Amino acid sequence: MNNTRNDSTATLAHPETTVPSWEQMVSDHGQQVFRLAYRLTGNRQDAEDLSQEAFVRAFKALDGYTPGTMGGWLHRITTNLFLDQARRKSKIRFDRFADGAEDKMPGSAPSPERHFEFNNLDVDVQAALKALSPEYRAAIVLCDLEGFSYEEVSQILDVKLGTVRSRIHRGRAMLRDALAHRNPAAKAPKTVSLPRLPLGRRTAVQG
C-alpha cells in the first residue's frame, strides 16, 4: 500500500510559529484532511462531512492551540471524530437486520463510491479496509497509508503503544485474509484517483 504522507504532516520537528486563519488552515491542510477522512469513511459524502466537522472543531479550539504541527493536530481531531461517530453508529446498525431490511440492502451493482477510490489504492484494498473495525482501520490508515510511526499513531489515537502494535498487526492479518483471493500473477488491479475536496465552498463557523 502506498505511503502518501505529505511533508506538511510528516514530522513534529518543523512547527508552525503562528496561529493560522480559517482560510490558511483549510488551504494548507484541506486535501490532506479530506484524504484521511475518505480513507477512514470509504465514501465521498461522509468524508466531506467528517472533514468539515474536523475543521470546525479545530477552528473553535484555536484559542487553546499551541503552535506546533498543525497537520498532526488535524489528523488527531479527524481520526478521533471518526471513531466517535463510528461508535455512535454501531449502536443502531442492527436495525438493518429487522424485518424487511433485506429490501434495503445494496445490490450487486458497483456503488458510486467505487468511482472515487483514491491515490492508487485499488478497490479491493478499499473494500477490505471498510470491513475492518473502526479502531483497526484507523490504526492501519494512519500507519500504512498516512505514514505515521507507531509512536505517532499512539499519540494521535491516545492509546498505548502496545495497543497500536496489536491493532496494526491484527488489522494487517485481516487484510491479508480478505485479499487472499488476489492472484499475484493476475493483471494489475483497478485503481482510480482520489477525489478532491471542493475547497471553493465556504462554511460559516459559529463562534
Secondary structure, DSSP 8 states (H G I E B T S, - for coil): ------GGGS-SSS--SS---HHHHHHHHHHHHHHHHHHHHSSHHHHHHHHHHHHHHHHHTGGG--SS-HHHHHHHHHHHHHHHHHHHHHTTGGGGGSTTGGGGS--SS--GGGGG--TT--HHHHHHHHHS-HHHHHHHIIIIIS---HHHHHHHHT--HHHHHHHHHHHHHHHHHHTTT--TTS------------TTS------
